């Protein structure tokens, strides 16, 4: 049986607030796996982890790019 997470659980993994998780779902970046009768969206752990990994890779790439630009601008006398 696959592990389903609430928006709050997904938010903890992603390092965001639950409202951002709902926004990501509305944008199609994190599709809900199920919706309860009460309207609570549930997310697959695998999907949340995949998004967390992609966001981390993007942050790391941005940091490497920033560092590379900074290194090019340095002067050595």
RADASUL-V89049 format. One record per run of one state. SS is the DSSP state (@ for helix, = for strand, . for the rest). FROM is the first residue (numbers start at 0). TO is the last residue. Records with the same first field share a line. If there is no record, write none. Layout:
BEGIN
SS->FROM-TO, FROM-TO
END
This chain:
BEGIN
.->0-2, 5-5, 14-16, 26-32, 35-39, 72-76
=->3-4, 33-34, 40-43
@->6-13, 17-25, 44-71
END
